[in-house]
Amino acid sequence: MLIFRTTPALATFAASRPANTQAAAGEPLPYGKYLTWRGLLTVQPPNRPEPSRVSSSAAARSVDWKFSLTGRSDVLGTITTFTIDRMAYSPNPPVAFAVVDFDDGRRHSIELTDADPDEIAIGQRVEMTFRRLFTAGGIHNYFWKARLAL
């Protein structure tokens, strides 16, 4: 059971990017990848072992830091450098990592998502999105990733 408490500020809130805008910005998903992600199609195992199972107690201790993206999640950033890793474990290989300079002055290294590795370039604008990092032992682990801004 979840209980949510709101304040009067809710009546004046306007999402910077409504859910329908975000959904419209998605890329087509190949059917084979969809089946793999849903566990309906077996594929070749990753080149590296699956990550260790997520620790529930460690995740609970870090809940404020992990889920809040201390700072601001609605600030855009610019890719200053990046790498494509074809060996790291990922349900959607290859993995793209970038160093991003955010408009509010922060610099952060972060995984990129929803991007064709051949289309990533230095100077591209990115936005933050909350995504699944991996699943281990049937437990999903989520964190912030960056995707190319529209």
Secondary structure in CASP SS format (residue, H / E / C, confidence):
PFRMAT SS
TARGET T0000
AUTHOR 0000-0000-0000
METHOD secondary structure of the structure
MODEL  1
M C 1.00
L C 1.00
I C 1.00
F C 1.00
R C 1.00
T C 1.00
T C 1.00
P H 1.00
A H 1.00
L H 1.00
A H 1.00
T H 1.00
F C 1.00
A C 1.00
A C 1.00
S C 1.00
R C 1.00
P C 1.00
A H 1.00
N H 1.00
T H 1.00
Q H 1.00
A H 1.00
A H 1.00
A C 1.00
G C 1.00
E C 1.00
P C 1.00
L C 1.00
P C 1.00
Y H 1.00
G H 1.00
K H 1.00
Y H 1.00
L H 1.00
T H 1.00
W H 1.00
R C 1.00
G C 1.00
L C 1.00
L C 1.00
T C 1.00
V C 1.00
Q C 1.00
P C 1.00
P C 1.00
N C 1.00
R C 1.00
P C 1.00
E C 1.00
P C 1.00
S C 1.00
R C 1.00
V C 1.00
S C 1.00
S H 1.00
S H 1.00
A H 1.00
A H 1.00
A H 1.00
R H 1.00
S C 1.00
V H 1.00
D H 1.00
W H 1.00
K H 1.00
F H 1.00
S H 1.00
L C 1.00
T C 1.00
G C 1.00
R C 1.00
S C 1.00
D C 1.00
V C 1.00
L C 1.00
G E 1.00
T E 1.00
I E 1.00
T E 1.00
T E 1.00
F E 1.00
T E 1.00
I E 1.00
D E 1.00
R C 1.00
M C 1.00
A C 1.00
Y C 1.00
S C 1.00
P C 1.00
N C 1.00
P C 1.00
P C 1.00
V E 1.00
A E 1.00
F E 1.00
A E 1.00
V E 1.00
V E 1.00
D E 1.00
F E 1.00
D C 1.00
D C 1.00
G C 1.00
R C 1.00
R E 1.00
H E 1.00
S E 1.00
I E 1.00
E E 1.00
L E 1.00
T E 1.00
D C 1.00
A C 1.00
D C 1.00
P H 1.00
D H 1.00
E H 1.00
I C 1.00
A C 1.00
I C 1.00
G C 1.00
Q C 1.00
R E 1.00
V E 1.00
E E 1.00
M E 1.00
T E 1.00
F E 1.00
R E 1.00
R E 1.00
L E 1.00
F E 1.00
T E 1.00
A E 1.00
G C 1.00
G C 1.00
I E 1.00
H E 1.00
N E 1.00
Y E 1.00
F E 1.00
W E 1.00
K E 1.00
A E 1.00
R E 1.00
L E 1.00
A C 1.00
L C 1.00
END
